[in-house]
Amino acid sequence: MGKPALQIDDLSKHERLELIERLWESLGGDDELPIPAELRTELAARERALEAGSLEMISVEDALVAIRNRRA
């Protein structure tokens, strides 16, 4: 693989997000990306818990803090 035509570090956060969106859209429809049965089961359980109101929601910021604290 040669040198990329695009220098990611030179892009603003907004431009990086746009690039991510374009890359994601280029992958095609959901049916092209298989989801393992175990993950499908877990996602369904979480959706049911969310709809039942029994799932504790936290902000993205709080989730990131928790992840960073686990790494430390």
C-alpha angles and dihedrals in degrees: 000000000000131000111303116251088224126060105214093196090060093059125092119238089257091053091048091052090050089051091050090050092050091048091049092049090049090063091072131222127349091255090067094062111066117218115209115244092243092055092045089053092049093048091050091050091050092048091052091048091049092050090047091051093238096114117095110228123208132182122260088246092055091046091052092049090051091050092048091048091053091052093051 
